[in-house]
Amino acid sequence: LPKHEFEVAMTCEGCSGAVTRILTKLPDVKFEIDLPKKLVWIESDRDVESLTDTLKKCGKEVKYNGTK
């Protein structure tokens, strides 16, 4: 599966918790969050647009950095 890197404007545990809750609802998705670096890595075969839209549901600014 491709591993996509996103920059999400998370500032605290609450922010990363919101991202975790949103991503946990998606089937077949593995993810890691690096709060200090404001990065989220998502392993999924979903398209980038749907992953970006999903991440935006937490109300934070989201930037796609590409696959790693």
N, CA, C and O atoms as a GROMACS GRO file, in nm:
protein
  272
    1LEU      N    1   0.084  -0.120   0.000
    1LEU     CA    2   0.000   0.000   0.000
    1LEU      C    3   0.088   0.125   0.000
    1LEU      O    4   0.191   0.128   0.066
    2PRO      N    5   0.047   0.226  -0.074
    2PRO     CA    6   0.123   0.351  -0.070
    2PRO      C    7   0.109   0.418   0.066
    2PRO      O    8   0.005   0.408   0.131
    3LYS      N    9   0.214   0.487   0.108
    3LYS     CA   10   0.212   0.559   0.235
    3LYS      C   11   0.213   0.708   0.203
    3LYS      O   12   0.311   0.762   0.152
    4HIS      N   13   0.103   0.774   0.235
    4HIS     CA   14   0.087   0.915   0.204
    4HIS      C   15   0.122   1.001   0.325
    4HIS      O   16   0.085   0.970   0.438
    5GLU      N   17   0.193   1.111   0.299
    5GLU     CA   18   0.228   1.202   0.408
    5GLU      C   19   0.146   1.330   0.397
    5GLU      O   20   0.140   1.394   0.291
    6PHE      N   21   0.083   1.366   0.507
    6PHE     CA   22   0.004   1.489   0.514
    6PHE      C   23   0.056   1.576   0.626
    6PHE      O   24   0.099   1.526   0.730
    7GLU      N   25   0.052   1.707   0.605
    7GLU     CA   26   0.083   1.802   0.709
    7GLU      C   27  -0.051   1.852   0.761
    7GLU      O   28  -0.132   1.904   0.684
    8VAL      N   29  -0.076   1.834   0.890
    8VAL     CA   30  -0.203   1.877   0.949
    8VAL      C   31  -0.172   1.975   1.062
    8VAL      O   32  -0.086   1.948   1.146
    9ALA      N   33  -0.242   2.087   1.063
    9ALA     CA   34  -0.214   2.194   1.161
    9ALA      C   35  -0.262   2.154   1.302
    9ALA      O   36  -0.357   2.212   1.355
   10MET      N   37  -0.195   2.053   1.360
   10MET     CA   38  -0.231   2.006   1.494
   10MET      C   39  -0.143   2.077   1.596
   10MET      O   40  -0.022   2.090   1.577
   11THR      N   41  -0.202   2.123   1.703
   11THR     CA   42  -0.123   2.194   1.803
   11THR      C   43  -0.122   2.123   1.939
   11THR      O   44  -0.041   2.157   2.025
   12CYS      N   45  -0.211   2.025   1.958
   12CYS     CA   46  -0.219   1.962   2.091
   12CYS      C   47  -0.271   1.819   2.078
   12CYS      O   48  -0.306   1.773   1.969
   13GLU      N   49  -0.276   1.751   2.191
   13GLU     CA   50  -0.327   1.613   2.196
   13GLU      C   51  -0.472   1.607   2.147
   13GLU      O   52  -0.513   1.509   2.084
   14GLY      N   53  -0.549   1.712   2.177
   14GLY     CA   54  -0.688   1.715   2.133
   14GLY      C   55  -0.699   1.710   1.982
   14GLY      O   56  -0.784   1.641   1.926
   15CYS      N   57  -0.608   1.784   1.915
   15CYS     CA   58  -0.605   1.786   1.768
   15CYS      C   59  -0.572   1.647   1.714
   15CYS      O   60  -0.641   1.596   1.626
   16SER      N   61  -0.466   1.586   1.766
   16SER     CA   62  -0.427   1.455   1.716
   16SER      C   63  -0.534   1.351   1.752
   16SER      O   64  -0.553   1.254   1.679
   17GLY      N   65  -0.603   1.372   1.863
   17GLY     CA   66  -0.714   1.283   1.901
   17GLY      C   67  -0.827   1.291   1.801
   17GLY      O   68  -0.887   1.189   1.766
   18ALA      N   69  -0.856   1.413   1.753
   18ALA     CA   70  -0.961   1.431   1.653
   18ALA      C   71  -0.924   1.359   1.523
   18ALA      O   72  -1.007   1.293   1.462
   19VAL      N   73  -0.798   1.373   1.483
   19VAL     CA   74  -0.749   1.306   1.361
   19VAL      C   75  -0.760   1.154   1.379
   19VAL      O   76  -0.803   1.083   1.288
   20THR      N   77  -0.720   1.105   1.496
   20THR     CA   78  -0.727   0.962   1.525
   20THR      C   79  -0.870   0.911   1.514
   20THR      O   80  -0.896   0.808   1.453
   21ARG      N   81  -0.965   0.984   1.575
   21ARG     CA   82  -1.106   0.942   1.571
   21ARG      C   83  -1.158   0.935   1.428
   21ARG      O   84  -1.231   0.842   1.392
   22ILE      N   85  -1.122   1.034   1.347
   22ILE     CA   86  -1.169   1.037   1.208
   22ILE      C   87  -1.111   0.921   1.128
   22ILE      O   88  -1.183   0.852   1.056
   23LEU      N   89  -0.980   0.900   1.141
   23LEU     CA   90  -0.914   0.796   1.061
   23LEU      C   91  -0.950   0.656   1.106
   23LEU      O   92  -0.950   0.562   1.026
   24THR      N   93  -0.981   0.640   1.234
   24THR     CA   94  -1.017   0.508   1.286
   24THR      C   95  -1.147   0.458   1.223
   24THR      O   96  -1.170   0.337   1.214
   25LYS      N   97  -1.232   0.551   1.179
   25LYS     CA   98  -1.360   0.513   1.118
   25LYS      C   99  -1.344   0.456   0.978
   25LYS      O  100  -1.434   0.390   0.926
   26LEU      N  101  -1.228   0.481   0.914
   26LEU     CA  102  -1.207   0.431   0.778
   26LEU      C  103  -1.160   0.286   0.782
   26LEU      O  104  -1.067   0.253   0.855
   27PRO      N  105  -1.226   0.199   0.705
   27PRO     CA  106  -1.177   0.061   0.699
   27PRO      C  107  -1.048   0.055   0.616
   27PRO      O  108  -1.026   0.139   0.529
   28ASP      N  109  -0.964  -0.044   0.643
   28ASP     CA  110  -0.843  -0.068   0.565
   28ASP      C  111  -0.748   0.050   0.560
   28ASP      O  112  -0.686   0.075   0.456
   29VAL      N  113  -0.735   0.122   0.669
   29VAL     CA  114  -0.643   0.235   0.673
   29VAL      C  115  -0.551   0.219   0.794
   29VAL      O  116  -0.598   0.199   0.906
   30LYS      N  117  -0.421   0.228   0.769
   30LYS     CA  118  -0.324   0.230   0.880
   30LYS      C  119  -0.266   0.370   0.884
   30LYS      O  120  -0.242   0.430   0.779
   31PHE      N  121  -0.245   0.422   1.003
   31PHE     CA  122  -0.191   0.558   1.009
   31PHE      C  123  -0.100   0.578   1.129
   31PHE      O  124  -0.109   0.506   1.229
   32GLU      N  125  -0.012   0.677   1.117
   32GLU     CA  126   0.077   0.718   1.226
   32GLU      C  127   0.066   0.869   1.236
   32GLU      O  128   0.051   0.937   1.134
   33ILE      N  129   0.074   0.920   1.357
   33ILE     CA  130   0.069   1.065   1.377
   33ILE      C  131   0.195   1.109   1.450
   33ILE      O  132   0.233   1.050   1.552
   34ASP      N  133   0.260   1.213   1.399
   34ASP     CA  134   0.374   1.274   1.466
   34ASP      C  135   0.331   1.416   1.503
   34ASP      O  136   0.343   1.509   1.423
   35LEU      N  137   0.282   1.431   1.625
   35LEU     CA  138   0.228   1.559   1.669
   35LEU      C  139   0.332   1.673   1.668
   35LEU      O  140   0.301   1.781   1.617
   36PRO      N  141   0.453   1.653   1.722
   36PRO     CA  142   0.551   1.763   1.720
   36PRO      C  143   0.582   1.813   1.579
   36PRO      O  144   0.600   1.933   1.559
   37LYS      N  145   0.586   1.723   1.482
   37LYS     CA  146   0.617   1.763   1.344
   37LYS      C  147   0.490   1.796   1.265
   37LYS      O  148   0.497   1.838   1.149
   38LYS      N  149   0.373   1.776   1.328
   38LYS     CA  150   0.243   1.801   1.264
   38LYS      C  151   0.225   1.716   1.138
   38LYS      O  152   0.168   1.762   1.038
   39LEU      N  153   0.274   1.592   1.143
   39LEU     CA  154   0.263   1.504   1.026
   39LEU      C  155   0.173   1.386   1.054
   39LEU      O  156   0.167   1.334   1.165
   40VAL      N  157   0.103   1.344   0.949
   40VAL     CA  158   0.019   1.224   0.956
   40VAL      C  159   0.056   1.140   0.835
   40VAL      O  160   0.054   1.188   0.722
   41TRP      N  161   0.090   1.012   0.858
   41TRP     CA  162   0.117   0.919   0.749
   41TRP      C  163   0.001   0.821   0.742
   41TRP      O  164  -0.039   0.762   0.843
   42ILE      N  165  -0.051   0.804   0.622
   42ILE     CA  166  -0.165   0.714   0.604
   42ILE      C  167  -0.129   0.610   0.499
   42ILE      O  168  -0.091   0.644   0.387
   43GLU      N  169  -0.143   0.482   0.537
   43GLU     CA  170  -0.124   0.374   0.441
   43GLU      C  171  -0.261   0.330   0.395
   43GLU      O  172  -0.341   0.280   0.474
   44SER      N  173  -0.288   0.350   0.266
   44SER     CA  174  -0.420   0.319   0.215
   44SER      C  175  -0.418   0.317   0.063
   44SER      O  176  -0.335   0.383   0.001
   45ASP      N  177  -0.511   0.240   0.003
   45ASP     CA  178  -0.521   0.247  -0.143
   45ASP      C  179  -0.635   0.340  -0.185
   45ASP      O  180  -0.674   0.342  -0.302
   46ARG      N  181  -0.689   0.417  -0.089
   46ARG     CA  182  -0.788   0.519  -0.124
   46ARG      C  183  -0.716   0.632  -0.197
   46ARG      O  184  -0.595   0.649  -0.184
   47ASP      N  185  -0.794   0.710  -0.274
   47ASP     CA  186  -0.728   0.820  -0.346
   47ASP      C  187  -0.699   0.936  -0.251
   47ASP      O  188  -0.766   0.954  -0.149
   48VAL      N  189  -0.598   1.013  -0.288
   48VAL     CA  190  -0.548   1.122  -0.204
   48VAL      C  191  -0.659   1.223  -0.172
   48VAL      O  192  -0.667   1.276  -0.061
   49GLU      N  193  -0.745   1.249  -0.272
   49GLU     CA  194  -0.852   1.346  -0.252
   49GLU      C  195  -0.946   1.305  -0.138
   49GLU      O  196  -0.983   1.387  -0.055
   50SER      N  197  -0.984   1.177  -0.136
   50SER     CA  198  -1.076   1.133  -0.030
   50SER      C  199  -1.006   1.133   0.106
   50SER      O  200  -1.070   1.163   0.207
   51LEU      N  201  -0.877   1.100   0.110
   51LEU     CA  202  -0.803   1.106   0.237
   51LEU      C  203  -0.791   1.250   0.286
   51LEU      O  204  -0.806   1.278   0.405
   52THR      N  205  -0.764   1.342   0.193
   52THR     CA  206  -0.753   1.485   0.228
   52THR      C  207  -0.887   1.535   0.283
   52THR      O  208  -0.891   1.602   0.386
   53ASP      N  209  -0.996   1.502   0.212
   53ASP     CA  210  -1.129   1.545   0.257
   53ASP      C  211  -1.160   1.490   0.395
   53ASP      O  212  -1.217   1.559   0.479
   54THR      N  213  -1.122   1.364   0.418
   54THR     CA  214  -1.146   1.302   0.548
   54THR      C  215  -1.069   1.376   0.657
   54THR      O  216  -1.124   1.407   0.763
   55LEU      N  217  -0.941   1.406   0.631
   55LEU     CA  218  -0.861   1.477   0.730
   55LEU      C  219  -0.915   1.617   0.758
   55LEU      O  220  -0.908   1.664   0.872
   56LYS      N  221  -0.970   1.682   0.657
   56LYS     CA  222  -1.022   1.818   0.674
   56LYS      C  223  -1.144   1.821   0.766
   56LYS      O  224  -1.180   1.927   0.818
   57LYS      N  225  -1.207   1.705   0.787
   57LYS     CA  226  -1.324   1.699   0.877
   57LYS      C  227  -1.287   1.735   1.020
   57LYS      O  228  -1.375   1.769   1.098
   58CYS      N  229  -1.160   1.728   1.055
   58CYS     CA  230  -1.120   1.764   1.191
   58CYS      C  231  -1.107   1.915   1.205
   58CYS      O  232  -1.075   1.965   1.313
   59GLY      N  233  -1.132   1.989   1.096
   59GLY     CA  234  -1.133   2.135   1.103
   59GLY      C  235  -0.995   2.200   1.099
   59GLY      O  236  -0.982   2.319   1.127
   60LYS      N  237  -0.895   2.122   1.064
   60LYS     CA  238  -0.758   2.176   1.059
   60LYS      C  239  -0.714   2.194   0.915
   60LYS      O  240  -0.771   2.135   0.823
   61GLU      N  241  -0.612   2.277   0.896
   61GLU     CA  242  -0.555   2.295   0.764
   61GLU      C  243  -0.477   2.168   0.729
   61GLU      O  244  -0.403   2.116   0.812
   62VAL      N  245  -0.495   2.120   0.607
   62VAL     CA  246  -0.431   1.995   0.563
   62VAL      C  247  -0.353   2.020   0.434
   62VAL      O  248  -0.403   2.081   0.340
   63LYS      N  249  -0.229   1.971   0.432
   63LYS     CA  250  -0.148   1.984   0.311
   63LYS      C  251  -0.092   1.845   0.278
   63LYS      O  252  -0.040   1.776   0.365
   64TYR      N  253  -0.104   1.807   0.151
   64TYR     CA  254  -0.053   1.677   0.107
   64TYR      C  255   0.093   1.692   0.066
   64TYR      O  256   0.126   1.776  -0.018
   65ASN      N  257   0.182   1.610   0.123
   65ASN     CA  258   0.325   1.618   0.093
   65ASN      C  259   0.372   1.513  -0.008
   65ASN      O  260   0.487   1.518  -0.053
   66GLY      N  261   0.286   1.420  -0.042
   66GLY     CA  262   0.327   1.316  -0.136
   66GLY      C  263   0.341   1.180  -0.069
   66GLY      O  264   0.311   1.165   0.049
   67THR      N  265   0.385   1.082  -0.147
   67THR     CA  266   0.403   0.947  -0.090
   67THR      C  267   0.545   0.933  -0.039
   67THR      O  268   0.637   0.996  -0.090
   68LYS      N  269   0.561   0.850   0.063
   68LYS     CA  270   0.693   0.830   0.125
   68LYS      C  271   0.737   0.687   0.101
   68LYS      O  272   0.846   0.648   0.144
   0.00000   0.00000   0.00000
